Each structure stands twice: as C-alpha cells, then as structure tokens.
Amino acid sequence: MRELVKAFKALSDETRLRILNLLLERECCVCEVMQALNISQPRASRNLSALYDAGLLKLRRVGLWAVYSIDKESLGEYYVDLIEAVRKALEENETALLDRQRLRSVKRVGPACIPTA
C-alpha cells in the first residue's frame, strides 16, 4: 500500500505529470527536461527525483549525463496501469502537446547539462 500512495503523491504534481509526458516519448537527461518545460535545473532534478523515488523511473549514467526513462520492465501491474492512464489523459492536452513538440528540438548540452548562451 505504501508504494501505491507514494506513486499517487508523485503523480499529483503538474510538473511531474509534464515530465512523465516527456518520458513517455523517450528517455531524457535533466537538461532536456529543463529545455522542453522551460524550468530550472533544480526544479527539473527535484521532480525527476520524486518520480524516481516513487519507483516510476529508472536512471542510467551516460558519461556526465543522468538519463531518466520509465522503468517499464520493473514496474508492477498497477504502475503500468497508472502510467497508461496518464498517457491517455495527456494525449490531447494542449500543454502536454506543446511540451512534446518542444522536446523534439532540445539538445543535450555541455558536460553539466547547462545551456551555453
């Protein structure tokens, strides 16, 4: 029961839903989430960590980048159902559509994922 409560809490935030929306498209590093959602690095990292801690994401290191993706292989059945419900709910959502569109043009930048002006 505790894991389910943690998952629902993680999904009860707009930024985390928007991040999950991006990760339904493809894996992302912190800098890609920052660019697609136009949010700060601390905000992106904090919300990615909340989703990771809730067991919804997996993390892998690629050089200096921390790359997040939905942990489809390890998720319990109810997690898969939750993520599918989020996907369906955001399918035609205007904000989610714009986020996915911006994701197509983001780039991994710099060794610390900080955009260079």
PAKOLPA-391565 format. One line per field, with one value per residue (C-alpha): residue number from 1; residue in three letters; z, y, x. Coordinates in Angstrom, 3 decimals, decimal comma. Layout:
% residues N
seq c(NUM; ...)
type c(Ala; ...)
Z c(Z; ...)
Y c(Y; ...)
X c(X; ...)
***
This chain:
% residues 117
seq c(1; 2; 3; 4; 5; 6; 7; 8; 9; 10; 11; 12; 13; 14; 15; 16; 17; 18; 19; 20; 21; 22; 23; 24; 25; 26; 27; 28; 29; 30; 31; 32; 33; 34; 35; 36; 37; 38; 39; 40; 41; 42; 43; 44; 45; 46; 47; 48; 49; 50; 51; 52; 53; 54; 55; 56; 57; 58; 59; 60; 61; 62; 63; 64; 65; 66; 67; 68; 69; 70; 71; 72; 73; 74; 75; 76; 77; 78; 79; 80; 81; 82; 83; 84; 85; 86; 87; 88; 89; 90; 91; 92; 93; 94; 95; 96; 97; 98; 99; 100; 101; 102; 103; 104; 105; 106; 107; 108; 109; 110; 111; 112; 113; 114; 115; 116; 117)
type c(Met; Arg; Glu; Leu; Val; Lys; Ala; Phe; Lys; Ala; Leu; Ser; Asp; Glu; Thr; Arg; Leu; Arg; Ile; Leu; Asn; Leu; Leu; Leu; Glu; Arg; Glu; Cys; Cys; Val; Cys; Glu; Val; Met; Gln; Ala; Leu; Asn; Ile; Ser; Gln; Pro; Arg; Ala; Ser; Arg; Asn; Leu; Ser; Ala; Leu; Tyr; Asp; Ala; Gly; Leu; Leu; Lys; Leu; Arg; Arg; Val; Gly; Leu; Trp; Ala; Val; Tyr; Ser; Ile; Asp; Lys; Glu; Ser; Leu; Gly; Glu; Tyr; Tyr; Val; Asp; Leu; Ile; Glu; Ala; Val; Arg; Lys; Ala; Leu; Glu; Glu; Asn; Glu; Thr; Ala; Leu; Leu; Asp; Arg; Gln; Arg; Leu; Arg; Ser; Val; Lys; Arg; Val; Gly; Pro; Ala; Cys; Ile; Pro; Thr; Ala)
Z c(0,000; 0,846; -2,698; -4,229; -2,022; -2,975; -6,676; -6,396; -4,495; -7,203; -9,870; -8,016; -9,312; -12,685; -13,313; -12,623; -14,952; -17,647; -17,099; -17,313; -20,546; -21,984; -20,801; -22,491; -25,730; -24,978; -22,323; -21,273; -19,316; -16,896; -19,424; -21,976; -19,394; -18,479; -22,103; -23,029; -19,968; -19,629; -15,950; -13,821; -13,232; -9,508; -10,301; -13,020; -10,812; -7,774; -9,748; -11,591; -8,196; -6,844; -9,782; -9,410; -5,643; -6,288; -8,429; -11,735; -13,378; -13,865; -14,058; -16,033; -16,436; -19,875; -19,341; -17,278; -18,052; -15,825; -18,221; -16,981; -18,524; -17,455; -15,779; -17,840; -17,127; -13,336; -12,826; -11,086; -12,952; -11,170; -12,080; -15,741; -15,454; -13,776; -16,475; -19,200; -17,556; -17,510; -21,178; -22,176; -20,075; -21,615; -25,180; -26,328; -23,526; -25,051; -22,586; -22,997; -26,792; -26,697; -24,317; -26,655; -29,602; -27,789; -26,809; -30,482; -30,733; -27,431; -27,304; -24,639; -23,901; -22,014; -19,556; -16,729; -18,818; -18,594; -21,801; -23,252; -24,181)
Y c(0,000; 2,370; 2,180; 2,964; 6,043; 7,213; 6,788; 8,769; 11,533; 11,668; 11,972; 14,688; 17,498; 19,257; 19,438; 15,732; 14,890; 17,035; 15,249; 11,856; 13,041; 13,699; 10,355; 8,599; 9,911; 8,985; 8,945; 12,362; 13,873; 16,735; 19,401; 18,099; 18,272; 21,806; 22,945; 21,220; 22,514; 25,806; 25,145; 25,499; 22,710; 22,378; 22,128; 19,520; 17,473; 17,643; 16,449; 13,727; 12,519; 12,390; 10,228; 8,056; 7,661; 6,639; 3,773; 5,105; 5,838; 4,275; 6,170; 5,401; 7,328; 8,187; 9,981; 13,020; 12,836; 11,319; 9,854; 9,009; 6,734; 4,988; 1,712; -0,434; -3,702; -3,429; -1,754; -3,597; -4,049; -1,171; 1,167; 0,230; 0,995; 4,358; 5,370; 4,318; 6,406; 9,416; 8,842; 8,733; 11,778; 13,859; 12,644; 15,704; 18,104; 21,370; 21,871; 18,258; 18,563; 21,708; 20,026; 17,038; 19,385; 21,297; 18,004; 17,275; 20,254; 20,022; 19,054; 17,613; 20,439; 20,873; 18,444; 19,731; 19,969; 23,741; 25,568; 27,674; 31,153)
X c(0,000; 2,859; 4,294; 0,917; 0,478; 3,977; 3,172; -0,062; 1,729; 4,388; 1,704; -0,215; 2,024; 1,696; 5,446; 5,880; 2,985; 4,599; 7,932; 6,232; 4,624; 8,108; 9,412; 6,509; 8,051; 11,680; 14,362; 15,662; 18,503; 17,939; 18,955; 16,438; 13,649; 14,749; 14,605; 11,347; 9,481; 11,391; 12,172; 15,295; 17,795; 16,937; 13,222; 13,808; 16,137; 13,851; 10,821; 12,736; 13,990; 10,429; 9,325; 12,434; 11,903; 8,287; 9,588; 8,273; 11,622; 14,986; 18,249; 21,362; 24,570; 25,905; 29,184; 28,300; 24,582; 21,931; 19,374; 15,884; 13,282; 10,115; 11,028; 8,654; 10,486; 10,391; 7,029; 4,254; 0,998; -0,719; 2,182; 1,783; -1,931; -1,210; 1,254; -1,160; -3,895; -1,552; -0,661; -4,336; -5,219; -2,410; -2,857; -4,836; -3,868; -2,623; 0,262; 1,369; 1,249; 3,417; 5,878; 6,224; 6,709; 9,488; 11,119; 11,750; 14,128; 16,058; 19,714; 21,965; 24,348; 27,565; 29,100; 26,918; 23,733; 23,731; 22,783; 25,553; 24,390)
***
